[in-house]
Amino acid sequence: MAVDAAIKKLQEIISNNKKHTCLNQTVTIREKISTPLNHVVLSGLGDDVVAIQFDKIGFGDKTFTNGHKARKACDAIIFCQLEGEGYILILDLKSSIPLDTNHVPQLVSGDCFADYLIAVLNRFEQIKLIKPTHWKRRYFIFHCGNNRRTTLPLYAQDPPDNTQADKAHILQVANGEPIPLRKLLHKLL
């Protein structure tokens, strides 16, 4: 299947210092240790996974003028599969519940970079069967509830239709709490 080949090739061609730790079918997404939510662990990802530290790449900073929304970057872009279907997870860690839509450009920028990687696979690696539409995209904001707000936007309620960056699933989590991929994707555990 082309999704398998695409993930394996991304594992091979993306620099190790630009990837999040993937070990024993888990991915650990880390932030600065001083932030209230400094790491999240996604479990049950299987062996075919690549998790990119998009905010560490500096792609937008090197490309766009200061102040342009595309300079924003999310914390992780994860290519994985579940039950034979390819998924791209675009996600960001926040120390508090998002009060506005400032996180949306970060997710959109991650989306654009995922499209770029798919184009690289097609044009440089001859993995021709991969198109952006072959991947199911899901958007997530993880937070540790570190502010006064107790309600979320209506679109953020369970089960979310988080197939667009402006409709991200907003989840409260604890540092290091294992979050099963199946739970994130609303599949039976």
C-alpha positions as CSV (number, residue, x, y, z in Angstrom):
1,M,0.0,0.0,0.0
2,A,1.3,3.5,-0.9
3,V,0.6,4.8,2.7
4,D,3.1,2.3,4.1
5,A,5.7,3.3,1.5
6,A,5.1,7.0,2.1
7,I,5.6,6.7,5.9
8,K,8.7,4.5,5.6
9,K,10.2,7.0,3.1
10,L,9.4,9.9,5.5
11,Q,11.1,8.0,8.3
12,E,14.1,7.7,6.1
13,I,14.4,11.2,4.6
14,I,13.4,13.5,7.5
15,S,16.3,14.4,9.7
16,N,16.3,12.7,13.1
17,N,16.8,16.0,15.0
18,K,13.5,17.3,13.5
19,K,11.4,14.3,14.7
20,H,9.7,13.7,18.0
21,T,10.7,10.5,19.8
22,C,8.9,7.5,18.5
23,L,9.5,4.4,20.5
24,N,7.4,1.2,21.3
25,Q,4.4,2.5,19.3
26,T,4.3,5.8,21.2
27,V,5.2,9.3,20.2
28,T,6.3,11.8,22.9
29,I,5.7,15.5,22.0
30,R,7.9,17.7,24.1
31,E,7.8,21.4,24.9
32,K,10.1,23.5,27.0
33,I,10.2,21.9,30.5
34,S,9.2,25.3,32.0
35,T,5.8,25.3,30.4
36,P,2.8,23.9,32.4
37,L,2.0,21.3,29.6
38,N,5.5,20.2,28.6
39,H,4.9,16.8,27.1
40,V,2.1,14.6,25.8
41,V,2.4,10.9,24.9
42,L,0.4,9.4,22.1
43,S,0.1,5.6,22.3
44,G,-1.0,2.8,19.9
45,L,0.5,4.4,16.8
46,G,2.0,1.2,15.4
47,D,5.5,1.0,13.9
48,D,4.6,3.0,10.7
49,V,4.7,6.5,12.1
50,V,6.7,9.6,11.7
51,A,6.3,12.6,14.0
52,I,7.8,15.9,12.9
53,Q,8.7,18.8,15.2
54,F,7.4,21.4,12.9
55,D,7.9,24.3,15.2
56,K,11.6,23.4,15.4
57,I,12.2,23.4,11.6
58,G,11.8,27.2,11.2
59,F,10.3,26.8,7.7
60,G,8.0,29.8,8.0
61,D,10.6,32.0,9.7
62,K,13.0,31.4,6.8
63,T,10.4,31.9,4.2
64,F,7.9,34.6,5.2
65,T,8.1,38.2,6.3
66,N,7.7,39.1,9.9
67,G,4.1,39.2,11.0
68,H,2.8,36.9,8.2
69,K,0.4,34.2,9.6
70,A,2.3,31.5,7.7
71,R,5.3,32.0,10.0
72,K,3.3,30.3,12.8
73,A,4.1,26.6,13.4
74,C,2.3,23.9,15.3
75,D,4.2,21.5,17.6
76,A,3.8,18.3,15.6
77,I,2.7,16.8,12.3
78,I,2.3,13.0,12.6
79,F,1.9,10.7,9.6
80,C,0.5,7.3,10.8
81,Q,-2.0,4.7,9.9
82,L,-4.7,2.8,11.6
83,E,-6.7,-0.1,10.2
84,G,-5.0,0.5,6.8
85,E,-6.0,4.1,6.5
86,G,-3.5,6.9,6.4
87,Y,-3.8,9.8,8.9
88,I,-2.1,13.1,9.2
89,L,-2.4,14.5,12.7
90,I,-1.8,18.2,13.1
91,L,-1.5,19.2,16.7
92,D,-0.3,21.8,19.2
93,L,0.2,21.9,22.9
94,K,-1.1,24.9,24.9
95,S,-0.7,25.7,28.6
96,S,-4.2,27.0,28.7
97,I,-7.5,26.6,27.0
98,P,-7.4,28.6,23.8
99,L,-9.5,31.8,24.3
100,D,-9.5,32.8,20.6
101,T,-8.6,31.5,17.2
102,N,-4.9,32.4,17.4
103,H,-4.0,28.7,17.2
104,V,-5.6,28.3,13.7
105,P,-2.7,29.7,11.7
106,Q,-0.4,27.3,13.4
107,L,-2.6,24.4,12.4
108,V,-3.0,25.7,8.8
109,S,0.7,26.1,8.5
110,G,1.2,22.5,9.6
111,D,-1.4,21.5,7.0
112,C,0.6,23.3,4.3
113,F,3.8,21.6,5.3
114,A,2.1,18.2,5.2
115,D,1.1,19.0,1.6
116,Y,4.7,20.0,0.8
117,L,5.9,16.6,2.2
118,I,3.4,14.8,0.1
119,A,4.6,16.7,-3.0
120,V,8.2,15.7,-2.1
121,L,7.2,12.1,-1.9
122,N,5.5,12.4,-5.3
123,R,8.1,14.3,-7.2
124,F,11.4,13.2,-5.6
125,E,10.6,9.7,-4.3
126,Q,8.3,8.6,-7.1
127,I,5.6,7.6,-4.6
128,K,2.9,8.6,-7.1
129,L,-0.2,7.1,-5.6
130,I,0.0,9.5,-2.6
131,K,-2.3,12.6,-2.9
132,P,-3.3,14.9,-0.1
133,T,-6.8,13.4,-0.4
134,H,-5.5,9.9,0.4
135,W,-4.8,10.9,4.0
136,K,-7.5,11.7,6.6
137,R,-6.5,14.8,8.5
138,R,-7.3,15.5,12.1
139,Y,-6.5,18.6,14.1
140,F,-5.9,18.7,17.9
141,I,-5.1,21.2,20.6
142,F,-4.0,19.7,23.9
143,H,-4.1,21.9,26.9
144,C,-3.7,21.5,30.7
145,G,-6.7,23.7,31.7
146,N,-4.4,26.3,33.2
147,N,-6.8,29.3,33.1
148,R,-10.2,30.5,34.2
149,R,-12.2,29.4,31.1
150,T,-14.3,26.3,31.7
151,T,-16.3,26.2,28.5
152,L,-15.2,25.3,25.0
153,P,-16.5,26.4,21.6
154,L,-19.5,24.3,20.5
155,Y,-17.5,22.8,17.7
156,A,-15.0,21.4,20.3
157,Q,-17.5,19.1,21.9
158,D,-17.4,15.3,21.6
159,P,-17.4,13.8,19.0
160,P,-15.7,16.5,17.1
161,D,-15.7,17.0,13.3
162,N,-12.0,18.0,13.5
163,T,-11.3,17.7,9.8
164,Q,-10.5,21.4,9.4
165,A,-7.9,23.5,11.2
166,D,-10.5,25.9,12.5
167,K,-12.4,23.1,14.1
168,A,-9.6,21.4,16.1
169,H,-10.5,19.0,18.8
170,I,-9.5,20.8,22.1
171,L,-8.6,18.3,24.8
172,Q,-7.5,18.7,28.4
173,V,-4.7,16.4,29.3
174,A,-2.1,16.0,32.0
175,N,1.7,16.0,31.5
176,G,2.8,12.6,30.2
177,E,-0.8,11.2,30.2
178,P,-0.9,8.4,27.5
179,I,-3.5,9.2,24.9
180,P,-4.4,6.2,22.7
181,L,-4.6,6.9,19.0
182,R,-7.8,5.0,18.7
183,K,-9.4,7.3,21.3
184,L,-8.3,10.4,19.4
185,L,-9.8,9.0,16.2
186,H,-13.0,7.9,18.0
187,K,-12.4,4.2,17.2
188,L,-13.3,1.3,19.5
189,L,-10.6,0.7,22.1
